[in-house]
């Protein structure tokens, strides 16, 4: 957050996505900076990051047309209604995700990111690189991650 301090207007809640975990694990963490409380949600990764659809993210990309997830810091932007319904644009703040807006990498809801997918397939479906949440979690994510908040996504080594 300190590296991008001038671009993060709201510092009460941050999203941390640990792509080191499989898609069957709640790996998107909403952290309340004031209280220190965290909640964890399921989130899909891009099909270009997992071409064999194993449920594990294997690689990141910032390239146009890659359909992959990108790593680094993002700032949340405006809400809109698009192909996936209610959605929120995000802007990449690092060289590893600087094409996020041009690639239309956003926060949105998706049927393939619902908990039932894990029961049926052992993993979530894949997005085009977006942070896709189950429709049942979307309103909560949108409310907590309003405009001007930080999202950090990477493979986070806990060792």
N, C-alpha and C positions, 0 to 999 in steps of 0.2 A: 504494500500500500504506500509506503514512503517513496518508492521509486516513481510512482505516478501520482503523487499527492495533488498536483495542480489539476488533474483531470478527474479526480474522484470527489464529487461534491458531497455525497452522503456517506458517512463512515460508521453508521450504526449497525448495518447488516452486511456481511460479505458472503459470497458463494464460493465454495472450494470444491472443485471436482477432481477426485483422485482416480484417474484412469488406470492406475496400477491394479485396481480391483476389477473383477468381471462384471458384466452388465446385470448379472443376477443378484448383485449386492447393492444395497443402498450406498452409493458412492458420491452423491452430490450433497454436500453439507452446507446448511445455512447456519452461519455463526453470528449470534447476537453479540457484538463487541462489548456492549455495556454489561450484560448479565453473565456473559461467558457461556451461555447455553447454546447447544448445537442440536440440530435435528438433521436426519439423513434421509434422503429420498433416492428412488431409482431414477436413472437417466440413461438414455441411449447414446451410443457413439456413432460416428459416421461409417457407412459401409466401405468407404475407401481406406479406412483404418483397420478393417477386419474383413478382407476380401473373402476368406473362407467361412465367414460367419461362425466363428468359434465362441463368441461371447466375450472375447478378450480384445482390447485395443492393442494392435501390434505396432502401428506407426502413426505419426502425425503428418499433416501437410497443410501448407498455406496456399497451395497452387489452385488456380482457377480450374474448375471441373474435376477436382480430385475426389469429391464427395467424402473427404476425410475430416476428422476432428482436428482442430488446431490447439496448440498448447500456448500458455502464457496468460497475461493479464488482459481482461476485457472490461469495458465500462458499459453498463446498461444504458439504453437510450429509450426512444419513444415506443409507445404501444401502438399497434395497428391490427386490423383484421385482414388476414390474407388467406392463402390456400389451405392453411391448417387452422383457420379460425383465429381466435385471439392469440396474438404473438407480441414479442418485444424484440426490437432491433438491439444489437450489441456492436460495439466498435472495438477492434483489436488495438492494443496499446504497445505491442511488441513486434519485432520483425518476424516472429514465428506465427503471428495471427493478423498482420496488418491488412490482409485482404478480406477480413470477416464481413464487412458491410458489402463489398463488391460481390462476394460469394453468396450473399443472403444467408449467412450463418446467424441464426436467431434463437430465441427461446420460444418453444411452441408445444402444444399438446399433441399426443399421437396415440392411436389405439395400440400400436406395437410396443409402447412403453408402459403398459398397464401390468400390474402384478400377475394377472392371469396368464400372461405370456410365459412367465417363469414356470408356473405349474404345468403348462402345456408343452413348452419347448426347452426349458432349462436355462433360458436366456431371453433378453429382450430382442426386439427387432432392431434394425439400424436406420439411422437418419442419413441425410445428405451432408452431415457435418454439424448439424444443429444440436443444441441442447434440447432434446425431446423428452418431455415428461408425460406421464399418464394424465389423461384428462381429469382424473380424480384429484391430482395434485397441482394442476396448472394454476387455478385461481389463487391458491396459497403462495406458490412461487412468484406469481406476478405481483401479488400484494407485498411480499417481503422484499423482492428485488425490483423496486421501482427505479425510475431513471436516476443515473448518477452513482450507482453502486458498483463495487468491484466484484468481478468473478475471476478466480484464478483456476486454471485447468492445467494439469500435467500428470505425469506418473510420479507420484510422491513416494520416495523411498523412506520407509519408516525405520530402517536399520541404523 
